[in-house]
Amino acid sequence: MVGLRPSDIPPTPAVKFIGAGTAACIADLFTFPLDTAKVRLQIQGESAVIGAVNGIRYKGVFGTISTIIKTEGPKSLYNGLVAGLQRQMSFASIRIGLYDTVKLFYTNGKEKAGIGSRILAGCTTGALAVTVAQPTDVVKVRFQAQVNLRGVKKRYNGTLAAYKTIAKEEGMRGLWKDNLPCHFVSAFGAGFCTTVIASPVDVVKTRYMNSPPGQYKSAINCAWTMLTKEGPTAFYKGFVPSFLRLGSWNVVMFVSYEQLKRAMMMSRQRMEYV
């Protein structure tokens, strides 16, 4: 066992794929309440959709979390967690886990890649990840927007039921209810700048995903309706929880990914050593 150093041997694509997805799921467990608060703040103002139950209003990230706990119970902060974990396992595994493999494909196996190859690899894995994970994101958002109170009819009773219901009532297009630019803007920024730039698109994405059939003609129509009815500030609803979640998610994701990758490499080396 002496002399085993995982850093000396590059991780296999399988290790990267599984490690990235698992690390993303761990990060989601810690940051999911912030994401739920973000969704509730973003859709606030659409009383016809969420049913302004008992005049409930959300104010600020911690105020929103506190209100959800008081009115619906702490479990409601994790509405849509199953779909959220499904999303992370599929999205992060492809976007992060397959990045190096795709980059090598574009460079014909050369380790040293130029900026062009890196951008191309990022766009490729990002587009593929969005395509595969989009239905899970739609279901996650709708569960997070669902108010769990007595007298309020639940939109969906379970994750699998949600997939089936959406596909039946809205067709397969309902499960891919979004546009790729929303994700690309979010994927290629970082920290505060990402939140500032991506927040308007993210708010539109959330509302469009959560909207019943026929409410908006398109994502652009959704954005225009928000602007004319609620003003420009509507595009920055949920800004603080979005920023906090982005930062904390990245930290937990990075640490978890490195630890999981190291553990899997050590395990592989032990098996080869034996």
N, C-alpha and C positions, 0 to 999 in steps of 0.2 A: 504493500500500500504506500510505502514511502516514495516520494517523488511524483505523486500524482498531482498534476497541476492542470485544471480544466482550461485555464486561459491559454495553454500551449496548443490546444486542439480546438479548431473552430467548431461551433455547435452545428449539428446537422439541420437541414430544413425542417424536419419533423420536430426537433427540440425547439426551434424558434417558433414554429407554428403553434404548438401546444402551449409553450411558455408564454407567448404573447397573449393568447386567448385567456388563459388561466389568470395571468396577472391583471388583465383588464377587468375580469370578473371580481377579483379581490378589491380593486380600486373602486368598482361600482358599488360594492357593498358598503363602503365607507362614505361615499359621496352621494348616494341615491336620494336621501332626503333633500339635499340641496337642489337636485335636478327636479324633484317633485314640486318644490317651492317655486322654482323657476317657471315650470309649466303653468302652475296655478296663477302666478302673476301675469304671465304672458297672455293667457286667455281671459283674464279679468276684463270685463267690459262687454263680453259676449253673453249677456244674461240669458238669452234665448237658448244658448247651447248648454251652459252649466246650471242654469236655472236659479240664479241668485237666491239660493235657499236661505230663508230667514234673514235676509239682508246681510249675509256674511260678506265682509270685505277683507282683503288681504293688504297689509302695509309692511313693506320691507321684508327681507329674507327671514329674520328671526321672528318677526311678527307673524309672518305667514306660517312658519313651522309651528309656532305656538298656537295659532288659531286652529290649524289642522288637528293638532293633538287634543285640544280642548273640545272641539266639536265632533271629531270623527274617531279619535283614538290614535295612539302612536303607530299602530299597524298601517294606517292609511298613508303614512310617509313612504311606505314601501309598496304602494299600489303599482302593479306593472313590473315588479322586480324579476319575475320569471322571464318575461319578454325582454327585459333589460339585460339579463345575463345571457340570454340567447343571442341578443344583438352583439354584446361584447365578444362572445366566444367566436362568432362568425366574422364580425367586422375587424376586430383587432388582430385575429389570427391571420387574416388575409392581408390587411394593410401593413402590419408590422412584421408578422412572421414570414411573409413571402417576399418582402421588399428586396432583401439581398439576393435571393434567387432570381428575381425578375431583373435586377440590376446586372447580374452576371450574364443574363441572356442577351441584354442589349449591348453589352461590351464584349460579347463573344468569349466569355470566360475570363476576361482580364480583371484582376482585383482592383486596379486603379481605374476609377470611373470619373469622367468629367461631369460638370454641372448639368450638361444636357441629358446625359444618361440617367443621372439621379432624378432630375425633374420628370423625365419620361417614365422611370420606374415608379415614382411616387404617384403620378397621374394614373398609371395603369392599375396598380394595386388599390388605389383609392376608388377608382371607378368600379372595379370588380367588387370591392368590399361593399360599396353603396348598393350595387345591384343585388347582391346576395342578402344583405342584412336589412334592406329597406322595409320589408313586411314586419319584421320584429320591432322596428322603430315606430311604425305607425301604431301597432298594438300597444307598445309601451306608453306612448304619449296619451292615447285614449284612456288607458287605465289610470294614469296619473291625473287626468282631468276629471275623472269620475268621482263625484261626491258621494261619500258613504254615510248617509243619514237616513233615519227612519222616515218613511213616507216618500222617499225619493227612489224612483225606479232605477235599478242598475242597468247600465247600457249593455254590459257583458258580465257573465257569471264565471267565466274562466278563460284562461289564455287560449286553449285550443278552440273553445267555443267562439272566441273573438275572431280568430283567423277564419273559421268557417262562416260566421255571420257576415263579416266584411266581404268575403269572396262571393257569398250568395246574394247579398243585397246591393253591393257596389261593383261586383265583378272583380277580376284579377287586377284591374287598374287601381282599384281601391286600396290594395295592399302595397302598391308602389306609388302612393299618393304623395308626390313631392317632385322636385326637380333637382337635377345633379348640381347646378351652381350653388344651391344652398349648402351642400356638403363640401364642395371644393373650397368655398370661401372659409369655412370653419377649419378645414384640414390643413391649410397652408399658412396659417398665422400662428402666433404664440402669445400666451399671457394676456396682458391688458389690451394690446393692439388687436389681438384676435377677437376679444370680446367686443371692443368698440366697433370693429368692422363687421363682424359676423352677427351681432345681436339683432339688427333689423331683419336680416334674412332668417335667423333662427326663430324669431317671433312669428314671422309670416309662415314659416314651415310648421310650427307647432299649431297655429290656428287652422291652417289649411288641412293638416293631418286630422285634427280633431273635429272638423266641420262635417255636418251631415250632408248627404248628397243634395246638390242643388243650391247650397248656400252661396258658394262662390263658383264662378265660371272657370277660374284659373288662379294660380298663385299670384299673378300680377293683379287680378281683380280683387283678391283678398287684401293685397298691400294698398291698393287704391281706396278700398272701403275703409280700412283702418285710418288712412291719412285724412280722408274727408270727414269721418265721423268722430275720431278721437284725437286727431292732431299728430304731429311728428313725435311727440314724447311716447306715443303708444309703441313705437318700434324699439324702445329701450326698457319695456317692462320686464322685470326679472333680471336686470343687468347685474346686480350685486351677487345673487346666488349663482348666476351663470359664471361670473368671474371667479368666485370662490371655489366652485366645483371644478372648473377647468384647472386651476392651479393645484388644488389638493389631489385631483384625479391623476394629473401628470406625475406628481411626486410619488404617490402610492404605486402607480402603474410601473414607473421606472424601477423603484426599489424591489417590488415583487417580481418583476420580469428578470432582473439580474440574479436574484436569489434562486428563483425557480430554474433558470437556465443553468446556474452553477450546480444546483442539486442534481439535475438530470444528467449533466455531463459527468459528475462524480459517480453517479450510479452506473452509467454506461462504462466508465473506465474500470470500476470494480468488477463488473461482469467480464470485461475483456481480460482483466488481470487474472481472475480465477480460471 
